[in-house]
Amino acid sequence: MTKEELTAWALANGWQTIGEHVCLVKPTNAKEAIVRLVLKATVAQLEIKKPSGKWEKVASEAYAKIAYDDYAELPTNLGLTTISGLTMLMQDNKDRLAFAKLSKS
């Protein structure tokens, strides 16, 4: 996957751009990111915010080694499947964004 493909996948699956990173936010605070993708020139990093407020890198992989898994509907080799509750957090974020769009209409 390319940086652009990874960004498009994330934004279509509940992630949102906060600052310069694509992030998932807390269910109780839609302004505070708790998971983020740091998309650099040649690698993508997955980071999780610790309770202390410091970001911890969970995984890092070159774009050339990241592929989309149609069955899991997730990019592979980036550690997304190792985080428990990530798919639920993504769905919660996706639903929140969809309902926000509906309430603005």
PyMOL commands that set and color helices and strands:
alter all, ss='L'
color gray80, all
select helices_A, chain A and resi 3-12+63-65+80-82+86-104
alter helices_A, ss='H'
color red, helices_A
select strands_A, chain A and resi 16-18+21-25+33-39+43-49+55-62+68-69+74-75
alter strands_A, ss='S'
color yellow, strands_A
deselect
rebuild
show_as cartoon
